[in-house]
Amino acid sequence: MRSPIPTSITTLPVAYRNRLLEHAQEVNYPEDTHLFSEGGRADKFWIVRSGAVSLEFRVPGGRPAVIENLGPGDLVGWSWLYEPYRWHLDATATTPVRTYEYDARNVRMLMDADLAFGFAIAHWVGQILAHRLQATRVRLLDLYAPHGSGSVI
C-alpha cells in the first residue's frame, strides 16, 4: 500500500489531527476566488475538504505559473508559521472549494502552549515544504531545462 502524500492531513498523527480540527471553521469559496496573494499577511491557513486550489507564482509580463494543484486533505499555506508571516505565492480556487479554515495566530499559540503538538504541526508543515520545494524544482526544470527534469510525477 502506498503511503499518503506528505501534503495530506492524514500524515499528521490522529491525536494532533483531531486537536487541530477542533479549531477549524468550515468556509466555502467559489471558483476563481483568490485565497491569498504573494506579499499579503499570512494570518490564516486552510485544509481542503473538497475541490481544488492552485498555488502559483507571478511571472512579470506573463500568466501566473502553477507550482502545484492541491485537493482534499491538502494544506493550503505554510507562511503563517514563519515570520514575517507573509505569503510567498498566490492561491486560487480552481473549482468551488470547501475548506477547514484556521486562525494562524490561534494555532501558533496552541503550538507554544503544548510543545508536543507544536512539534507535530511544525514537522508536518516541514514535510509539506520539502515536498513542495521538490515539486517546484521539477516544474521549473520541465519549463526551462533543455531536456526537462527527466522525472515523471
N, CA, C and O atoms as a GROMACS GRO file, in nm:
protein
  612
    1MET      N    1   0.084  -0.118   0.000
    1MET     CA    2   0.000   0.000   0.000
    1MET      C    3   0.089   0.125   0.000
    1MET      O    4   0.187   0.132   0.074
    2ARG      N    5   0.053   0.222  -0.084
    2ARG     CA    6   0.129   0.345  -0.096
    2ARG      C    7   0.105   0.435   0.025
    2ARG      O    8  -0.008   0.446   0.074
    3SER      N    9   0.213   0.500   0.075
    3SER     CA   10   0.196   0.589   0.189
    3SER      C   11   0.132   0.720   0.143
    3SER      O   12   0.144   0.758   0.027
    4PRO      N   13   0.063   0.789   0.237
    4PRO     CA   14  -0.004   0.914   0.199
    4PRO      C   15   0.097   1.019   0.151
    4PRO      O   16   0.211   1.022   0.196
    5ILE      N   17   0.052   1.103   0.061
    5ILE     CA   18   0.135   1.214   0.014
    5ILE      C   19   0.160   1.306   0.132
    5ILE      O   20   0.067   1.333   0.208
    6PRO      N   21   0.284   1.355   0.150
    6PRO     CA   22   0.315   1.432   0.270
    6PRO      C   23   0.235   1.560   0.287
    6PRO      O   24   0.234   1.617   0.396
    7THR      N   25   0.168   1.608   0.182
    7THR     CA   26   0.090   1.731   0.197
    7THR      C   27  -0.046   1.705   0.260
    7THR      O   28  -0.116   1.801   0.295
    8SER      N   29  -0.085   1.582   0.276
    8SER     CA   30  -0.217   1.548   0.327
    8SER      C   31  -0.221   1.552   0.479
    8SER      O   32  -0.124   1.515   0.546
    9ILE      N   33  -0.332   1.597   0.532
    9ILE     CA   34  -0.350   1.599   0.677
    9ILE      C   35  -0.346   1.458   0.734
    9ILE      O   36  -0.324   1.441   0.854
   10THR      N   37  -0.368   1.356   0.651
   10THR     CA   38  -0.366   1.218   0.701
   10THR      C   39  -0.227   1.177   0.749
   10THR      O   40  -0.215   1.076   0.819
   11THR      N   41  -0.123   1.252   0.715
   11THR     CA   42   0.011   1.218   0.764
   11THR      C   43   0.036   1.274   0.905
   11THR      O   44   0.135   1.238   0.969
   12LEU      N   45  -0.053   1.360   0.952
   12LEU     CA   46  -0.042   1.413   1.088
   12LEU      C   47  -0.099   1.309   1.184
   12LEU      O   48  -0.208   1.257   1.159
   13PRO      N   49  -0.027   1.276   1.293
   13PRO     CA   50  -0.081   1.177   1.388
   13PRO      C   51  -0.224   1.211   1.429
   13PRO      O   52  -0.259   1.328   1.446
   14VAL      N   53  -0.307   1.107   1.444
   14VAL     CA   54  -0.450   1.122   1.465
   14VAL      C   55  -0.483   1.215   1.582
   14VAL      O   56  -0.571   1.301   1.570
   15ALA      N   57  -0.417   1.201   1.694
   15ALA     CA   58  -0.449   1.284   1.811
   15ALA      C   59  -0.427   1.432   1.779
   15ALA      O   60  -0.508   1.516   1.819
   16TYR      N   61  -0.320   1.464   1.708
   16TYR     CA   62  -0.291   1.603   1.675
   16TYR      C   63  -0.381   1.652   1.562
   16TYR      O   64  -0.420   1.769   1.559
   17ARG      N   65  -0.414   1.564   1.470
   17ARG     CA   66  -0.509   1.598   1.364
   17ARG      C   67  -0.644   1.635   1.424
   17ARG      O   68  -0.704   1.736   1.387
   18ASN      N   69  -0.691   1.553   1.517
   18ASN     CA   70  -0.820   1.580   1.582
   18ASN      C   71  -0.815   1.710   1.662
   18ASN      O   72  -0.911   1.787   1.662
   19ARG      N   73  -0.704   1.735   1.729
   19ARG     CA   74  -0.690   1.859   1.806
   19ARG      C   75  -0.693   1.979   1.713
   19ARG      O   76  -0.757   2.080   1.744
   20LEU      N   77  -0.623   1.970   1.602
   20LEU     CA   78  -0.624   2.080   1.505
   20LEU      C   79  -0.764   2.102   1.450
   20LEU      O   80  -0.809   2.216   1.438
   21LEU      N   81  -0.834   1.993   1.417
   21LEU     CA   82  -0.969   2.005   1.361
   21LEU      C   83  -1.068   2.068   1.459
   21LEU      O   84  -1.168   2.126   1.417
   22GLU      N   85  -1.041   2.058   1.590
   22GLU     CA   86  -1.127   2.122   1.691
   22GLU      C   87  -1.129   2.274   1.675
   22GLU      O   88  -1.222   2.340   1.721
   23HIS      N   89  -1.027   2.330   1.611
   23HIS     CA   90  -1.013   2.475   1.599
   23HIS      C   91  -1.045   2.525   1.459
   23HIS      O   92  -1.016   2.639   1.424
   24ALA      N   93  -1.104   2.439   1.378
   24ALA     CA   94  -1.136   2.474   1.240
   24ALA      C   95  -1.272   2.541   1.229
   24ALA      O   96  -1.362   2.519   1.310
   25GLN      N   97  -1.282   2.623   1.128
   25GLN     CA   98  -1.410   2.682   1.089
   25GLN      C   99  -1.434   2.638   0.945
   25GLN      O  100  -1.346   2.652   0.860
   26GLU      N  101  -1.552   2.587   0.916
   26GLU     CA  102  -1.583   2.546   0.779
   26GLU      C  103  -1.614   2.670   0.696
   26GLU      O  104  -1.704   2.747   0.729
   27VAL      N  105  -1.538   2.687   0.588
   27VAL     CA  106  -1.555   2.802   0.499
   27VAL      C  107  -1.552   2.751   0.355
   27VAL      O  108  -1.469   2.668   0.320
   28ASN      N  109  -1.643   2.803   0.273
   28ASN     CA  110  -1.651   2.764   0.132
   28ASN      C  111  -1.616   2.883   0.044
   28ASN      O  112  -1.643   2.998   0.078
   29TYR      N  113  -1.555   2.854  -0.072
   29TYR     CA  114  -1.515   2.957  -0.167
   29TYR      C  115  -1.562   2.917  -0.307
   29TYR      O  116  -1.550   2.801  -0.345
   30PRO      N  117  -1.614   3.014  -0.383
   30PRO     CA  118  -1.649   2.984  -0.522
   30PRO      C  119  -1.524   2.974  -0.609
   30PRO      O  120  -1.417   3.022  -0.571
   31GLU      N  121  -1.539   2.913  -0.724
   31GLU     CA  122  -1.431   2.905  -0.822
   31GLU      C  123  -1.377   3.045  -0.852
   31GLU      O  124  -1.452   3.142  -0.853
   32ASP      N  125  -1.247   3.052  -0.876
   32ASP     CA  126  -1.174   3.176  -0.910
   32ASP      C  127  -1.154   3.270  -0.792
   32ASP      O  128  -1.111   3.384  -0.811
   33THR      N  129  -1.183   3.226  -0.670
   33THR     CA  130  -1.156   3.308  -0.553
   33THR      C  131  -1.007   3.302  -0.521
   33THR      O  132  -0.948   3.194  -0.519
   34HIS      N  133  -0.946   3.418  -0.496
   34HIS     CA  134  -0.806   3.423  -0.452
   34HIS      C  135  -0.805   3.410  -0.300
   34HIS      O  136  -0.856   3.496  -0.229
   35LEU      N  137  -0.746   3.301  -0.250
   35LEU     CA  138  -0.738   3.282  -0.106
   35LEU      C  139  -0.633   3.374  -0.046
   35LEU      O  140  -0.651   3.428   0.063
   36PHE      N  141  -0.522   3.391  -0.119
   36PHE     CA  142  -0.418   3.484  -0.075
   36PHE      C  143  -0.330   3.521  -0.192
   36PHE      O  144  -0.326   3.453  -0.295
   37SER      N  145  -0.257   3.632  -0.173
   37SER     CA  146  -0.167   3.683  -0.277
   37SER      C  147  -0.028   3.704  -0.218
   37SER      O  148  -0.014   3.739  -0.101
   38GLU      N  149   0.072   3.682  -0.300
   38GLU     CA  150   0.212   3.700  -0.260
   38GLU      C  151   0.231   3.836  -0.193
   38GLU      O  152   0.186   3.939  -0.243
   39GLY      N  153   0.298   3.833  -0.079
   39GLY     CA  154   0.326   3.956  -0.005
   39GLY      C  155   0.219   3.992   0.097
   39GLY      O  156   0.244   4.074   0.185
   40GLY      N  157   0.101   3.932   0.086
   40GLY     CA  158  -0.006   3.961   0.181
   40GLY      C  159   0.020   3.900   0.316
   40GLY      O  160   0.106   3.812   0.330
   41ARG      N  161  -0.053   3.947   0.416
   41ARG     CA  162  -0.038   3.898   0.553
   41ARG      C  163  -0.091   3.755   0.564
   41ARG      O  164  -0.205   3.728   0.528
   42ALA      N  165  -0.008   3.665   0.614
   42ALA     CA  166  -0.044   3.523   0.630
   42ALA      C  167  -0.103   3.503   0.769
   42ALA      O  168  -0.033   3.463   0.862
   43ASP      N  169  -0.232   3.530   0.781
   43ASP     CA  170  -0.296   3.520   0.912
   43ASP      C  171  -0.397   3.406   0.920
   43ASP      O  172  -0.463   3.388   1.023
   44LYS      N  173  -0.409   3.329   0.812
   44LYS     CA  174  -0.497   3.213   0.807
   44LYS      C  175  -0.428   3.102   0.730
   44LYS      O  176  -0.328   3.124   0.661
   45PHE      N  177  -0.482   2.983   0.742
   45PHE     CA  178  -0.444   2.873   0.653
   45PHE      C  179  -0.564   2.781   0.642
   45PHE      O  180  -0.660   2.793   0.719
   46TRP      N  181  -0.558   2.689   0.546
   46TRP     CA  182  -0.674   2.606   0.515
   46TRP      C  183  -0.633   2.462   0.493
   46TRP      O  184  -0.519   2.432   0.456
   47ILE      N  185  -0.726   2.373   0.517
   47ILE     CA  186  -0.715   2.234   0.473
   47ILE      C  187  -0.833   2.212   0.380
   47ILE      O  188  -0.948   2.239   0.417
   48VAL      N  189  -0.806   2.165   0.261
   48VAL     CA  190  -0.910   2.146   0.160
   48VAL      C  191  -0.996   2.027   0.199
   48VAL      O  192  -0.945   1.918   0.227
   49ARG      N  193  -1.128   2.047   0.202
   49ARG     CA  194  -1.223   1.939   0.226
   49ARG      C  195  -1.269   1.880   0.094
   49ARG      O  196  -1.279   1.758   0.080
   50SER      N  197  -1.297   1.966  -0.004
   50SER     CA  198  -1.331   1.923  -0.139
   50SER      C  199  -1.299   2.036  -0.236
   50SER      O  200  -1.295   2.153  -0.197
   51GLY      N  201  -1.275   1.999  -0.361
   51GLY     CA  202  -1.241   2.098  -0.461
   51GLY      C  203  -1.091   2.105  -0.484
   51GLY      O  204  -1.017   2.017  -0.441
   52ALA      N  205  -1.048   2.210  -0.554
   52ALA     CA  206  -0.906   2.223  -0.592
   52ALA      C  207  -0.860   2.367  -0.580
   52ALA      O  208  -0.934   2.462  -0.608
   53VAL      N  209  -0.736   2.381  -0.537
   53VAL     CA  210  -0.670   2.511  -0.522
   53VAL      C  211  -0.536   2.503  -0.593
   53VAL      O  212  -0.462   2.406  -0.576
   54SER      N  213  -0.503   2.606  -0.672
   54SER     CA  214  -0.372   2.608  -0.736
   54SER      C  215  -0.281   2.705  -0.662
   54SER      O  216  -0.323   2.813  -0.621
   55LEU      N  217  -0.155   2.663  -0.647
   55LEU     CA  218  -0.052   2.751  -0.594
   55LEU      C  219   0.025   2.805  -0.714
   55LEU      O  220   0.067   2.728  -0.800
   56GLU      N  221   0.042   2.936  -0.718
   56GLU     CA  222   0.101   2.999  -0.836
   56GLU      C  223   0.202   3.105  -0.793
   56GLU      O  224   0.195   3.160  -0.683
   57PHE      N  225   0.298   3.131  -0.884
   57PHE     CA  226   0.381   3.249  -0.862
   57PHE      C  227   0.369   3.338  -0.984
   57PHE      O  228   0.350   3.293  -1.097
   58ARG      N  229   0.381   3.466  -0.957
   58ARG     CA  230   0.365   3.566  -1.062
   58ARG      C  231   0.488   3.570  -1.152
   58ARG      O  232   0.602   3.564  -1.106
   59VAL      N  233   0.461   3.580  -1.281
   59VAL     CA  234   0.567   3.593  -1.380
   59VAL      C  235   0.549   3.730  -1.444
   59VAL      O  236   0.448   3.753  -1.511
   60PRO      N  237   0.645   3.823  -1.426
   60PRO     CA  238   0.630   3.956  -1.483
   60PRO      C  239   0.602   3.949  -1.634
   60PRO      O  240   0.674   3.884  -1.709
   61GLY      N  241   0.496   4.017  -1.675
   61GLY     CA  242   0.459   4.022  -1.816
   61GLY      C  243   0.395   3.895  -1.868
   61GLY      O  244   0.368   3.885  -1.988
   62GLY      N  245   0.369   3.799  -1.782
   62GLY     CA  246   0.310   3.672  -1.827
   62GLY      C  247   0.201   3.624  -1.734
   62GLY      O  248   0.164   3.690  -1.637
   63ARG      N  249   0.151   3.508  -1.767
   63ARG     CA  250   0.049   3.445  -1.683
   63ARG      C  251   0.115   3.384  -1.560
   63ARG      O  252   0.233   3.349  -1.564
   64PRO      N  253   0.042   3.372  -1.450
   64PRO     CA  254   0.100   3.306  -1.332
   64PRO      C  255   0.140   3.161  -1.365
   64PRO      O  256   0.072   3.093  -1.441
   65ALA      N  257   0.250   3.118  -1.308
   65ALA     CA  258   0.297   2.981  -1.327
   65ALA      C  259   0.242   2.895  -1.213
   65ALA      O  260   0.262   2.927  -1.095
   66VAL      N  261   0.175   2.788  -1.247
   66VAL     CA  262   0.120   2.698  -1.146
   66VAL      C  263   0.232   2.609  -1.093
   66VAL      O  264   0.300   2.540  -1.170
   67ILE      N  265   0.249   2.613  -0.963
   67ILE     CA  266   0.350   2.531  -0.896
   67ILE      C  267   0.293   2.395  -0.859
   67ILE      O  268   0.357   2.292  -0.878
   68GLU      N  269   0.170   2.398  -0.806
   68GLU     CA  270   0.109   2.272  -0.763
   68GLU      C  271  -0.041   2.292  -0.753
   68GLU      O  272  -0.090   2.401  -0.726
   69ASN      N  273  -0.114   2.184  -0.775
   69ASN     CA  274  -0.258   2.182  -0.756
   69ASN      C  275  -0.288   2.100  -0.632
   69ASN      O  276  -0.240   1.987  -0.618
   70LEU      N  277  -0.367   2.157  -0.543
   70LEU     CA  278  -0.398   2.093  -0.416
   70LEU      C  279  -0.543   2.047  -0.414
   70LEU      O  280  -0.630   2.109  -0.476
   71GLY      N  281  -0.568   1.938  -0.342
   71GLY     CA  282  -0.702   1.883  -0.335
   71GLY      C  283  -0.736   1.840  -0.194
   71GLY      O  284  -0.671   1.882  -0.098
   72PRO      N  285  -0.839   1.757  -0.180
   72PRO     CA  286  -0.888   1.717  -0.048
   72PRO      C  287  -0.777   1.664   0.044
   72PRO      O  288  -0.696   1.580   0.005
   73GLY      N  289  -0.777   1.717   0.166
   73GLY     CA  290  -0.679   1.678   0.268
   73GLY      C  291  -0.552   1.759   0.266
   73GLY      O  292  -0.472   1.749   0.359
   74ASP      N  293  -0.532   1.842   0.162
   74ASP     CA  294  -0.408   1.918   0.150
   74ASP      C  295  -0.411   2.046   0.230
   74ASP      O  296  -0.515   2.110   0.245
   75LEU      N  297  -0.295   2.083   0.281
   75LEU     CA  298  -0.274   2.210   0.350
   75LEU      C  299  -0.254   2.320   0.246
   75LEU      O  300  -0.173   2.305   0.154
   76VAL      N  301  -0.326   2.429   0.261
   76VAL     CA  302  -0.308   2.546   0.176
   76VAL      C  303  -0.246   2.654   0.264
   76VAL      O  304  -0.312   2.710   0.352
   77GLY      N  305  -0.120   2.682   0.239
   77GLY     CA  306  -0.049   2.786   0.312
   77GLY      C  307   0.041   2.731   0.420
   77GLY      O  308   0.000   2.647   0.500
   78TRP      N  309   0.164   2.781   0.422
   78TRP     CA  310   0.258   2.748   0.528
   78TRP      C  311   0.325   2.874   0.583
   78TRP      O  312   0.388   2.869   0.689
   79SER      N  313   0.312   2.985   0.516
   79SER     CA  314   0.378   3.110   0.556
   79SER      C  315   0.330   3.161   0.691
   79SER      O  316   0.399   3.240   0.755
   80TRP      N  317   0.213   3.119   0.734
   80TRP     CA  318   0.157   3.158   0.864
   80TRP      C  319   0.242   3.111   0.980
   80TRP      O  320   0.232   3.164   1.091
   81LEU      N  321   0.328   3.010   0.956
   81LEU     CA  322   0.406   2.951   1.064
   81LEU      C  323   0.541   3.020   1.085
   81LEU      O  324   0.601   3.008   1.192
   82TYR      N  325   0.589   3.093   0.985
   82TYR     CA  326   0.723   3.151   0.989
   82TYR      C  327   0.719   3.302   0.969
   82TYR      O  328   0.658   3.352   0.874
   83GLU      N  329   0.784   3.374   1.061
   83GLU     CA  330   0.793   3.520   1.045
   83GLU      C  331   0.864   3.551   0.914
   83GLU      O  332   0.956   3.479   0.876
   84PRO      N  333   0.824   3.654   0.847
   84PRO     CA  334   0.740   3.766   0.888
   84PRO      C  335   0.590   3.744   0.860
   84PRO      O  336   0.515   3.841   0.855
   85TYR      N  337   0.547   3.619   0.844
   85TYR     CA  338   0.407   3.585   0.821
   85TYR      C  339   0.351   3.656   0.697
   85TYR      O  340   0.247   3.723   0.703
   86ARG      N  341   0.423   3.640   0.584
   86ARG     CA  342   0.382   3.696   0.455
   86ARG      C  343   0.378   3.582   0.353
   86ARG      O  344   0.465   3.495   0.353
   87TRP      N  345   0.276   3.584   0.267
   87TRP     CA  346   0.263   3.480   0.165
   87TRP      C  347   0.375   3.491   0.062
   87TRP      O  348   0.416   3.601   0.024
   88HIS      N  349   0.424   3.375   0.018
   88HIS     CA  350   0.530   3.368  -0.081
   88HIS      C  351   0.475   3.338  -0.220
   88HIS      O  352   0.546   3.353  -0.320
   89LEU      N  353   0.351   3.297  -0.228
   89LEU     CA  354   0.287   3.260  -0.354
   89LEU      C  355   0.145   3.316  -0.356
   89LEU      O  356   0.103   3.385  -0.263
   90ASP      N  357   0.073   3.286  -0.462
   90ASP     CA  358  -0.070   3.314  -0.471
   90ASP      C  359  -0.144   3.181  -0.463
   90ASP      O  360  -0.089   3.077  -0.500
   91ALA      N  361  -0.266   3.184  -0.415
   91ALA     CA  362  -0.350   3.064  -0.412
   91ALA      C  363  -0.488   3.100  -0.465
   91ALA      O  364  -0.547   3.200  -0.423
   92THR      N  365  -0.538   3.018  -0.559
   92THR     CA  366  -0.667   3.044  -0.622
   92THR      C  367  -0.749   2.916  -0.626
   92THR      O  368  -0.698   2.809  -0.658
   93ALA      N  369  -0.876   2.929  -0.591
   93ALA     CA  370  -0.968   2.816  -0.603
   93ALA      C  371  -0.995   2.793  -0.752
   93ALA      O  372  -1.044   2.882  -0.821
   94THR      N  373  -0.962   2.674  -0.801
   94THR     CA  374  -0.984   2.644  -0.942
   94THR      C  375  -1.116   2.573  -0.965
   94THR      O  376  -1.158   2.553  -1.079
   95THR      N  377  -1.181   2.537  -0.857
   95THR     CA  378  -1.317   2.482  -0.857
   95THR      C  379  -1.384   2.540  -0.732
   95THR      O  380  -1.316   2.605  -0.652
   96PRO      N  381  -1.512   2.521  -0.714
   96PRO     CA  382  -1.568   2.554  -0.582
   96PRO      C  383  -1.494   2.472  -0.476
   96PRO      O  384  -1.469   2.353  -0.497
   97VAL      N  385  -1.460   2.535  -0.365
   97VAL     CA  386  -1.378   2.469  -0.263
   97VAL      C  387  -1.446   2.479  -0.127
   97VAL      O  388  -1.495   2.584  -0.086
   98ARG      N  389  -1.448   2.365  -0.059
   98ARG     CA  390  -1.490   2.359   0.081
   98ARG      C  391  -1.363   2.339   0.163
   98ARG      O  392  -1.282   2.253   0.131
   99THR      N  393  -1.347   2.419   0.269
   99THR     CA  394  -1.224   2.411   0.347
   99THR      C  395  -1.252   2.408   0.496
   99THR      O  396  -1.362   2.439   0.544
  100TYR      N  397  -1.148   2.369   0.568
  100TYR     CA  398  -1.138   2.398   0.710
  100TYR      C  399  -1.043   2.518   0.715
  100TYR      O  400  -0.931   2.510   0.666
  101GLU      N  401  -1.088   2.626   0.774
  101GLU     CA  402  -1.006   2.746   0.784
  101GLU      C  403  -0.959   2.763   0.928
  101GLU      O  404  -1.032   2.733   1.022
  102TYR      N  405  -0.836   2.811   0.943
  102TYR     CA  406  -0.775   2.827   1.075
  102TYR      C  407  -0.723   2.968   1.093
  102TYR      O  408  -0.672   3.029   0.999
  103ASP      N  409  -0.737   3.018   1.214
  103ASP     CA  410  -0.674   3.142   1.254
  103ASP      C  411  -0.530   3.109   1.291
  103ASP      O  412  -0.505   3.036   1.388
  104ALA      N  413  -0.435   3.161   1.215
  104ALA     CA  414  -0.294   3.124   1.233
  104ALA      C  415  -0.240   3.162   1.371
  104ALA      O  416  -0.167   3.085   1.432
  105ARG      N  417  -0.275   3.279   1.418
  105ARG     CA  418  -0.225   3.323   1.548
  105ARG      C  419  -0.273   3.228   1.658
  105ARG      O  420  -0.195   3.192   1.747
  106ASN      N  421  -0.398   3.187   1.652
  106ASN     CA  422  -0.453   3.095   1.750
  106ASN      C  423  -0.377   2.961   1.747
  106ASN      O  424  -0.344   2.907   1.852
  107VAL      N  425  -0.351   2.909   1.628
  107VAL     CA  426  -0.280   2.780   1.617
  107VAL      C  427  -0.137   2.795   1.668
  107VAL      O  428  -0.086   2.705   1.735
  108ARG      N  429  -0.071   2.906   1.638
  108ARG     CA  430   0.066   2.927   1.691
  108ARG      C  431   0.065   2.931   1.843
  108ARG      O  432   0.157   2.879   1.907
  109MET      N  433  -0.037   2.993   1.903
  109MET     CA  434  -0.047   2.996   2.049
  109MET      C  435  -0.067   2.855   2.105
  109MET      O  436  -0.008   2.821   2.208
  110LEU      N  437  -0.150   2.773   2.039
  110LEU     CA  438  -0.169   2.634   2.081
  110LEU      C  439  -0.037   2.557   2.073
  110LEU      O  440  -0.005   2.477   2.161
  111MET      N  441   0.038   2.582   1.967
  111MET     CA  442   0.167   2.515   1.949
  111MET      C  443   0.266   2.553   2.059
  111MET      O  444   0.340   2.468   2.109
  112ASP      N  445   0.266   2.681   2.097
  112ASP     CA  446   0.355   2.727   2.204
  112ASP      C  447   0.315   2.669   2.339
  112ASP      O  448   0.400   2.642   2.423
  113ALA      N  449   0.185   2.651   2.360
  113ALA     CA  450   0.135   2.601   2.489
  113ALA      C  451   0.155   2.451   2.506
  113ALA      O  452   0.165   2.403   2.619
  114ASP      N  453   0.162   2.376   2.397
  114ASP     CA  454   0.180   2.230   2.402
  114ASP      C  455   0.291   2.194   2.304
  114ASP      O  456   0.268   2.184   2.183
  115LEU      N  457   0.410   2.175   2.358
  115LEU     CA  458   0.527   2.155   2.272
  115LEU      C  459   0.518   2.029   2.185
  115LEU      O  460   0.570   2.028   2.074
  116ALA      N  461   0.455   1.924   2.235
  116ALA     CA  462   0.440   1.803   2.153
  116ALA      C  463   0.349   1.830   2.033
  116ALA      O  464   0.379   1.789   1.921
  117PHE      N  465   0.239   1.900   2.057
  117PHE     CA  466   0.150   1.940   1.949
  117PHE      C  467   0.225   2.032   1.853
  117PHE      O  468   0.217   2.016   1.731
  118GLY      N  469   0.296   2.130   1.908
  118GLY     CA  470   0.373   2.223   1.826
  118GLY      C  471   0.475   2.153   1.740
  118GLY      O  472   0.490   2.186   1.622
  119PHE      N  473   0.546   2.056   1.797
  119PHE     CA  474   0.645   1.982   1.720
  119PHE      C  475   0.578   1.904   1.608
  119PHE      O  476   0.627   1.902   1.495
  120ALA      N  477   0.464   1.839   1.638
  120ALA     CA  478   0.394   1.760   1.536
  120ALA      C  479   0.349   1.848   1.419
  120ALA      O  480   0.364   1.811   1.303
  121ILE      N  481   0.293   1.966   1.450
  121ILE     CA  482   0.248   2.057   1.345
  121ILE      C  483   0.367   2.108   1.266
  121ILE      O  484   0.364   2.110   1.142
  122ALA      N  485   0.473   2.151   1.334
  122ALA     CA  486   0.592   2.202   1.265
  122ALA      C  487   0.657   2.094   1.178
  122ALA      O  488   0.702   2.124   1.067
  123HIS      N  489   0.661   1.972   1.226
  123HIS     CA  490   0.718   1.861   1.147
  123HIS      C  491   0.632   1.836   1.023
  123HIS      O  492   0.685   1.816   0.913
  124TRP      N  493   0.501   1.835   1.040
  124TRP     CA  494   0.409   1.814   0.928
  124TRP      C  495   0.426   1.924   0.823
  124TRP      O  496   0.437   1.895   0.704
  125VAL      N  497   0.429   2.049   0.867
  125VAL     CA  498   0.448   2.160   0.773
  125VAL      C  499   0.585   2.150   0.706
  125VAL      O  500   0.598   2.179   0.588
  126GLY      N  501   0.687   2.108   0.780
  126GLY     CA  502   0.820   2.089   0.721
  126GLY      C  503   0.820   1.984   0.610
  126GLY      O  504   0.884   2.003   0.507
  127GLN      N  505   0.747   1.874   0.631
  127GLN     CA  506   0.734   1.772   0.527
  127GLN      C  507   0.667   1.830   0.402
  127GLN      O  508   0.707   1.801   0.290
  128ILE      N  509   0.566   1.912   0.425
  128ILE     CA  510   0.496   1.975   0.313
  128ILE      C  511   0.590   2.068   0.238
  128ILE      O  512   0.592   2.067   0.114
  129LEU      N  513   0.667   2.147   0.310
  129LEU     CA  514   0.763   2.238   0.246
  129LEU      C  515   0.863   2.161   0.162
  129LEU      O  516   0.893   2.200   0.049
  130ALA      N  517   0.916   2.052   0.215
  130ALA     CA  518   1.014   1.972   0.140
  130ALA      C  519   0.950   1.916   0.013
  130ALA      O  520   1.012   1.917  -0.093
  131HIS      N  521   0.828   1.866   0.024
  131HIS     CA  522   0.757   1.812  -0.092
  131HIS      C  523   0.734   1.920  -0.197
  131HIS      O  524   0.757   1.898  -0.316
  132ARG      N  525   0.690   2.037  -0.153
  132ARG     CA  526   0.660   2.145  -0.249
  132ARG      C  527   0.786   2.202  -0.311
  132ARG      O  528   0.784   2.243  -0.427
  133LEU      N  529   0.894   2.205  -0.236
  133LEU     CA  530   1.021   2.250  -0.293
  133LEU      C  531   1.064   2.157  -0.405
  133LEU      O  532   1.108   2.202  -0.511
  134GLN      N  533   1.052   2.027  -0.384
  134GLN     CA  534   1.087   1.930  -0.487
  134GLN      C  535   0.993   1.942  -0.607
  134GLN      O  536   1.037   1.936  -0.721
  135ALA      N  537   0.864   1.959  -0.581
  135ALA     CA  538   0.768   1.974  -0.691
  135ALA      C  539   0.799   2.100  -0.772
  135ALA      O  540   0.788   2.099  -0.895
  136THR      N  541   0.837   2.208  -0.704
  136THR     CA  542   0.873   2.332  -0.773
  136THR      C  543   0.997   2.312  -0.857
  136THR      O  544   1.004   2.360  -0.970
  137ARG      N  545   1.095   2.244  -0.803
  137ARG     CA  546   1.219   2.216  -0.876
  137ARG      C  547   1.190   2.140  -1.005
  137ARG      O  548   1.239   2.176  -1.112
  138VAL      N  549   1.109   2.034  -0.994
  138VAL     CA  550   1.075   1.953  -1.112
  138VAL      C  551   0.999   2.037  -1.213
  138VAL      O  552   1.025   2.029  -1.333
  139ARG      N  553   0.905   2.118  -1.165
  139ARG     CA  554   0.826   2.203  -1.255
  139ARG      C  555   0.915   2.303  -1.329
  139ARG      O  556   0.899   2.322  -1.449
  140LEU      N  557   1.008   2.366  -1.258
  140LEU     CA  558   1.099   2.462  -1.321
  140LEU      C  559   1.192   2.394  -1.422
  140LEU      O  560   1.220   2.450  -1.528
  141LEU      N  561   1.238   2.274  -1.389
  141LEU     CA  562   1.321   2.200  -1.485
  141LEU      C  563   1.241   2.165  -1.610
  141LEU      O  564   1.292   2.175  -1.722
  142ASP      N  565   1.116   2.125  -1.591
  142ASP     CA  566   1.032   2.094  -1.707
  142ASP      C  567   1.011   2.218  -1.794
  142ASP      O  568   1.007   2.207  -1.916
  143LEU      N  569   0.997   2.334  -1.731
  143LEU     CA  570   0.972   2.456  -1.806
  143LEU      C  571   1.098   2.513  -1.873
  143LEU      O  572   1.091   2.563  -1.986
  144TYR      N  573   1.213   2.504  -1.805
  144TYR     CA  574   1.329   2.579  -1.850
  144TYR      C  575   1.452   2.498  -1.888
  144TYR      O  576   1.539   2.549  -1.958
  145ALA      N  577   1.462   2.375  -1.843
  145ALA     CA  578   1.580   2.294  -1.878
  145ALA      C  579   1.567   2.243  -2.020
  145ALA      O  580   1.455   2.216  -2.066
  146PRO      N  581   1.680   2.228  -2.093
  146PRO     CA  582   1.671   2.186  -2.232
  146PRO      C  583   1.603   2.052  -2.254
  146PRO      O  584   1.538   2.031  -2.356
  147HIS      N  585   1.616   1.961  -2.159
  147HIS     CA  586   1.556   1.827  -2.175
  147HIS      C  587   1.458   1.795  -2.065
  147HIS      O  588   1.424   1.678  -2.044
  148GLY      N  589   1.411   1.894  -1.995
  148GLY     CA  590   1.316   1.871  -1.887
  148GLY      C  591   1.381   1.808  -1.767
  148GLY      O  592   1.503   1.794  -1.762
  149SER      N  593   1.301   1.770  -1.670
  149SER     CA  594   1.353   1.715  -1.546
  149SER      C  595   1.393   1.569  -1.558
  149SER      O  596   1.475   1.519  -1.482
  150GLY      N  597   1.335   1.503  -1.656
  150GLY     CA  598   1.363   1.361  -1.671
  150GLY      C  599   1.286   1.275  -1.573
  150GLY      O  600   1.302   1.153  -1.573
  151SER      N  601   1.202   1.336  -1.488
  151SER     CA  602   1.125   1.256  -1.394
  151SER      C  603   0.979   1.262  -1.429
  151SER      O  604   0.931   1.355  -1.493
  152VAL      N  605   0.910   1.161  -1.386
  152VAL     CA  606   0.767   1.154  -1.407
  152VAL      C  607   0.701   1.167  -1.271
  152VAL      O  608   0.732   1.092  -1.178
  153ILE      N  609   0.610   1.261  -1.258
  153ILE     CA  610   0.540   1.281  -1.130
  153ILE      C  611   0.411   1.206  -1.132
  153ILE      O  612   0.336   1.209  -1.034
   0.00000   0.00000   0.00000
